[in-house]
Structures are given as structure tokens and as C-alpha cells.
Amino acid sequence: MDQIHLSPGPLRGETLVPADKSITHRALLLGAIADGVSRVRNPLRSGDTLTTLDIIRKLGVDVTETDAGEWLVHGRGLHGLQEPEDVLDCRNSGTTARLLLGLLAGQPFFSALAGSPQLRKRPMGRVTEPLRQMGAQIVGRDEGRLLPLAVIGSPLHNIEYHLPVASAQVKSALLLASLYAWGLTVIKEPGPARDHTERMLGSMGAPITRKGPYITSEQPEGELTPLDITVPGDLSSAAFLLAAGAILPGSDIRIRAVGINPTRRGLLDALIAMGADVTLENGRESGGEPVGDLHIRYAQLRGITIGGDQIVTMIDELPIFAVIATQARGETIVRDAGELRVKETDRIATTVTELRKLGADIEERPDGFVVHGPTPLKGARVWSHGDHRLAMALAIAGLVAENATVVEESACAADSFPGFVETLQWLGARID
């Protein structure tokens, strides 16, 4: 289905959301270089994560699936990856491309990375430039800043690098490269970014430490131990259901087993600040990650201002946050979010353009947007621009809009949330 028709109405019930995309990517890549078999329970099977799965197989890693749906990643050890016979197609996954650059930089072989037309426009220099400072040889378009890129495996050395902006992907790429680099690598973060890579590497025995904003890493003395991980529900996917529960009158939704890593819960904190009726239940820890059940009911929201470090903790959720803001009383301001312009689309421009079609009072700014609410939305025909997060944000907007809404090119939702439409229908959404 590449077009969905939505009619307004509340959502009620209890559900799960797909497994966390960020954790699934990392479990595959780190499992590939572990010494032994890593067990990944509840992996996300989406377009992006299956891309990473395909690529590690091309690097000689065997991945099998159990009857219970678990992935068994037969790691080849730190120095066992094989030179690929073909180009590694990252398709539309920026996470795959950027983390792979770090992993491949220190391998003793040649590899080439390509991607979709969208991915070929996204900046890779933020990763390739510090990797070059470590001794990596990476060449490609725009002096190695755009895909396709060729990686000529080289000996690496340590680096002390201050990230110009908080970025989990850049940090993760450098941490992966540090496993093959001589000396102690030091990374300074300007603010919080998701820390799944550090948590996993630490659990595998890698010599990685954090002190304040500094992270240090170096070559392990031995091999990395395999992972045994249950992937929690993705808070970025749960965000769409949280939004629906918050802004659709009469809604009452419980989402079970969601990862609530502190570096990922910016939208949850924003909803609380807006006055949402949301509670965390059954908090626990699984595989080193905090997990809980989220219960949200409709409430009248108020506008807020977000910026600075909080942006990093909800960067992927800003399109759906814009939808939430249309139903909040007063002015909502998002600033310091210029990173949105280099996502799958220019998410500032596309979010503003499409929400205006529905009648939203939203103003574009260079580093974010301003929304005045509450505004009654009216059904219209809108376009995802091929961006999975925008497609789902527009679908939720369609549930609150008067009359029917059509979201064009909606199949891309499967990049991160397979079964998105079916989940909405399970909760009572009227979708044709």
C-alpha cells in the first residue's frame, strides 16, 4: 500500500511497537566482529536493518534465524571479516553507511559503499574527516564527503576528537574504528547523544570508559565476547502512538516493553512539559537498557520551547512533535534543530510544507519551526516525500483532521515501523 486514507477518530487499546532500530543495527555490526555466536532476540525486521544484515553477510558473516525468530550472528572475531566481492549497497540507511565507514576503515581490504539517490545527498564528511585524521583512506564524491565512497583499509592510530555537534552516528563510527587503532582514542561530546554503542561494547568486554563528556576507547587485548540481547521496543516508533494518545480526544493507549534510554526520551520529556497524561509503568532493565510500559491518555496540551541538548534526544521525533504542537494551546518553538535539514529529506521544509496543507499555523525557521495552536486541521492530500518519519507523522495528523486525509508514498513507513497501518487499525483507526 503506497497510499493510505485516514478518517478522524480516537485510538484505544494495548500494543507493542517494533523493536528498536538503532539497537538492532548495532547488534548486527558488533555481533559480526565478536568471537562466537551472538543471540539477538526480538530484532527489528525493517528495510534499514535488513540492509545492515545483507551487508554483514557480504563481509563473510553467517546469520541464521531460530524457530523463535531470534537472529544468531556467527561472529568472525575482530580480524575475521572478508573483503566483499561487490559494492555494499546501504540503500536508504544513513546509520548503516556511517557506522560501516568506521568499521571498515581499519580492515586490511578494499570496500566500496553506495546508496539510494536520497542517501547519496546526505553528508558523510562528518564521519570521513575524523576517520582520515586516524589514518583512514576514504575517497569519493565531493572529496570523500558524499556516497559512493571507497574505503582502502589502512593502519589506524588514536585521535582526540571534539564532536562539533552531538551525533551518535559519528561517535559510533569513531568507536568502531578505535577497536583497530593504535593508542587511546578520546571523544568529547558537546551534549548527550544515544549511547547504545558504548553500552554494547562495554558488555562485550571492550576497554571503553566515560567520564563526564569524555569517552575513551582502545584496541581490546583479546576478542569481544558475543552479545545476548533482547531488543526493546523503539521509542522513536512509540512516539507516533504517544502523539495520537495525547492529541486525539477519547484516546487511551498502553505501549508495552519500550526502551526508555535517557539519551532517547526527549519527546517523552517534552510531552510531560506540555501537560500530557502519560505515565511510565513496570520500569525494568533488559540487556543493559532501561525498559518500561508507557500509558497515555488524551489531555489538553500547552505550547513549549525546546532547543539545545534536548533536540539531540528527540531529533527523529521532531516531525511528529510538530503535529502534537498544532493541538497545543499557545506557541511552540523548536530551535537548534538544523540537523533536520540533512535527514532523509529536509525535514524542516517538508514538515512545514505538508502540515500547512492540513491547515496548520506553522512557520519555518533556519534551525526549526514555530507552531501556533490549537488549530483545527482539515483533511487533505499530503505527501511523505519518501521519508518514513514524515509519512507516519502525517498519518497521525490525518487522524485528528476533520474529514479524510490521504498520505501519498506511505509505504516507506516500513523502513522503521513495519506494520504501522495494522497497528493503528488494531487500536481503532479507520484506514482504507
N, C-alpha and C positions, 0 to 999 in steps of 0.2 A: 504494500500500500504506500504510494508516494504522495498521497493527498488525504487529509483527514478532515471530516466535517464534524464540528462540535456544537452542541447546544448547551445553554447555561443550566447550572444546577449544582447542588452541594455534593460532596463526597463523604461517605461514611464507611467505616469498617477497619479491619486489621489486615496488614500485609507485610511482606518483605520487599526489599529493593535489591537490585542486582549487586553482586559483590564489588568491592572497591577496585576501581580500575588502576589507580596508582600502585596499590599493593600487589595486584596481580602481575602488572608489568615487571615490577622489581623481583617478585618471587621467581619468575621465569629467568630473568637475566642473572640473578645471583645463584639460583639453583644450577644454572649452566656451568658455573665455574666452581661449584662445590665439589668436594671429594666424596661421591656417593649419591644416593638417591634422595632427592627432596620430595616431600609429600605436600601437595597444595590442595587443601580441602576447600570446597566452595569457590573455585576460581570464576572470574568473570569471563564469559564467552561472548565477546563483542568484536566488532570489526577491528578496533585498535589492538586489543590484547591478542587476538588471533594472528595479527600481523607480527607481533613480537614472537609468538610461538613458531610461526613459519620461519622466521629468520634464525632463531637459535637452532632449529633443525638443519638449516643450510650451513651452520657452523659446526655440524657434526654431533649435535646433542640429540639424544633419543628422548622423546616424551611420549609416555603411554597414559592411557586412561583406565581407571578401575571401574568395576561394575557400579560402584557408588558415586561415580562421576568425579573422582579425585584425579588430579594430574600428578604423575610420577615423573620428575625431571631427573634423568640419569646424568648427573654432572660429570664433567670430564676433568675437573680439577683446574687450578689456576692457569696451568700451561698446556691444556689439552685441546683447546679449540682448534678447528681445522680451517684452512683457507677456503672460502666459499668459491664454488665454480661459476657463480653467476652474480649479477648485481643484486644487492639486498634492497628490496622494494619496501620502503617504510609506509607506502600508501599515504594515508592522511594523518598519521600518528606522529606528532611532534615529540612526544615523550620517547617513543621508540628511537627516533633519529638521534636525539640529543644524548640519551643515555648510551646508545651504541657507540657514538663517537668516543666517549670516554673509555668504554670497554675495549674498543678495537685499537685505540691509539698505541698501546704498548704491546700488541701482539706481533709475533715475528712473521707476518704475512701481509699481503695486499688485500684490500677490500674496497668496494665502491657502494655508496648509498644513493638511492634515488627516492622519488616520492611523487605524490599526486600533484597536479597543477597548483592546488592550494598550498601544499606543503613546500613546493619549490619557491613560493613567495615569502615564506616565513624566515626570520633571521636566525642564522646558525653561528654568526660571528661571536656572539656572547659566549659560546662554548668553544669554538675552534681557536679563538685568540688566546685564552689562558692555557688551553692544551698545547698550543705552539710554544708558549713560554716554558712548558715542561719538556719540550723537545719533540713533540709530535710533528709529523709531516702530513699535512692535510691540504689538499689542493682542490680547487673547484671554481665555480662561477663567483664573480664579484670578489676575487682574491680569497676564495675559500669561505665566503660568508653565506652562500646560498647553495642548496642542493641543485644538481647532483654533486657529490663530494667523493674524492678518492682518498683513502687512508693508507699510507705506506708505513706499516708498523715499524716503530723505532724505539731505541732505548730511551726511557724517560727518567727525569730527575725531579726532585721535590720542588715545591713552589710555596711561597706565602702570598696568598691572593685575597684581596678585599673585594667581595662582591659589590659591584656598583648599585645593584638593586637586589632585594631578596628574591631568590629563584631556586626552587627545589630541583629543577632540571639541571641547571648549571652546577649547582653544588653536587648533585648526584654524579654527574659526568666526571667531575674532578675527583670525587672519592673513588669511583671505579678506576680511574687512571692511576690514582695513588697506590693501588694494590700492586702495580707493576713499576713503580718509580723508586729510584734510589733516594733515601733520606726521608725526613719527616715533612709531610705536606701540612700546611696550616691554612685554613679558610676562615675568614671573618665575615659573618653575616651582618648586614645593616638592620635586619629585622627578622621576625620569625617566618620561616618557610617550612613546608611539610617535611617531617623528619623520618619518614618511613625507611629510607635507605640506611641512615645511621642505626636505627633500631634493629634492622635485619642484620646488617654487617656485625654489629655487636653481638647478636645472638649466635652468629656463626663463628665467633672467635677472632674476628679481625681486630687489630690493635687501633681502636678508634675511641677518642675521648672528646668530651665537650666541657668547656669552662667558660661560662658567660657566652659572649658572641663568637668565641673561637672553637673551631673543630680541628682536631689533629688526626692524621691518619698516615700509615706507612705500610710497607710490604709485610705481610704476615710471615712469621718464621716457618710455619707449616702450611698445611692446606686448610681451607674453610670447611667447617662441618656442615652437613646438609640441613636444610630447613624442614621443619614440621609445623605447618601453619594452617590455620583456618581463617580464610579471608572474610572480614566482616562486611556488612552492607555498606554501600558507598554513600557517604553523607552528601556528596555532590548530586547523586541521583535522588536521595531522600528530599533534597531541597525543593524539588518541584511539588512533592506531596505536602511538605510543610507549608509551602506557599498557598496551595489550594485550601488546606485546612484553615489557614489564617485569614483568607480574604473571601471565601465563599460562605455566605450566611447559611447556618444549619449544618456545617461540616463538623465531623468528629472522626479523626484518623489516628490510629496507632501503628507505628512502623517499628518492627522488631529487629533486634540484632544489628544496629547501625554503629559503625565506627565513629567515635567522637574524639579523635585525636585533637589535642589542644591547638595544633597548628592548622586545623581544618574547620574549626567550628565558628568562623566569623559570621556566617549567616544566622546561625542559631543565636549567637550573642546579639546580633542586630535585631532579630525578631523579639527577643526579650526586652531590648531597649525600646522597641516600638509599642510594647504593651501586649504582645501576643500571649495567648493562653496555652503555653507549651510547658511540658514537664518531662524530665528525664527519669525513667523508671528502670529498675533492675540493673543498675550500673555494675560492671564487672570488667575483667581483663581477659583477653584471649590473644595468645601469641605475642605478648608484649604490647598490644594495642588496647586502649580503653574502648569498651563497647557498652551500649545501652539500648533501651527501647524508648522511642520518642512518641509522646501523646500530644496532639494539638487539636484545639477546638477554635471555632470562629470567635474573633473578638474585634472590636473597633481599634484600629491602629493609629499611631501618631507619627508624623514625619520626624526624621533624624538626620544628622550629618555624619558621614563616615569618610575616613581617609587614613593616611599614614599606614602604620603596621597592620591595621585591621583589614586593609584592602588585600594584602597578601594572603590572609587566611580565608578569603572568600572570593578570590579573583574569578574563579569559574562560575560562581553563583551570581555575579552581578547582573546578567540579563534577567534572571528570574527575580532578583531583588528590585529591578526597575518595575516589573509587573506588580509586585507587592506594593511598591511606593505609590502606584496610581490609585490605590484604595485606602491610603493612609491620610489622615487629616493633617493639612499643613504642607510645609515644604520639606522635601527630602533632597539632600545634596550628596553626590558621590564625587570625590576628588582624589587626586594622586593615583588614578587608575589608567594612565596612558598605556600600560601594558596590554590593555584590551584591544588596542588598535592592531596588534600583531598576533592575534589568536587565529583560529580557523578563518575568521573574517575580521574586518574592523568592527569589533563588537559594540563600540560606542555608536558608530554611524548606523549600523544595521538595526540595532535595538531601537534607537530613536526613530528611524525611518518607519519601521514596521509597527511600533506601538502608536505612532501618530495616525496610521491608517485606521486604528481602532478607536481613535478619539482621545488618546492620552495627551495630557498637557505636559510635555517633556521637552527640555531644551538641551541641545548638545553643547558640550564644552570641550576644550582641547584634551583635558585629562579626566573626563567623566560626563556627568549629566545632572540636571536638576529636574525634579518632578513635583508638580503641584497637584494636590489631591484633597479629598477623594474626587475622582472623575468617573462618571458612568461611561463605561466602554460600550461601543456598539459593534456588532458583528460585521466582519469584512473579510475580504480575501487577502491573506498575507503570505509572505514568502520567507522560508528559512535561510535562504542564501547557501544551502548545503551545510549549514552549521548545526550540529546536533543539539547544542545547548539552547540556541535561539529557537529551533523547532519546538522544543519542549516548553520553553517559556511562553511562546505564542499559543501553544495548546492550552496552557493554564489560563492565559488571558482570555482565550475563547470561552472557557467555562464560566467566566464572570461577566462576559459581554452580553448585552441584550441582543437577541436574535442569533442566528447561526454564524459561525466563523469557519473559514476554510484555510488550512495551513498547507501551502504548496511545498513540495520536496521535503516531506516529513520523514521519509524512510531513514534518513541519516541519524535519527534518534537512536538507532541500533548501534551506533558507534560506541555508546557508553551505557545505554539503558535498553537492552533487548526486552521486548515485552512491555514497552511503555504504554502503548494503547490498551493492551489487555489488562494491565494493572489499573488504569483509570476506569475501565469498564467494570472490573471487579468491585471497585469502590463506588460504582453507581453512575459514572459519567455516561452521557448519551452521545455516542460517537457513531457516525455512519462511515 
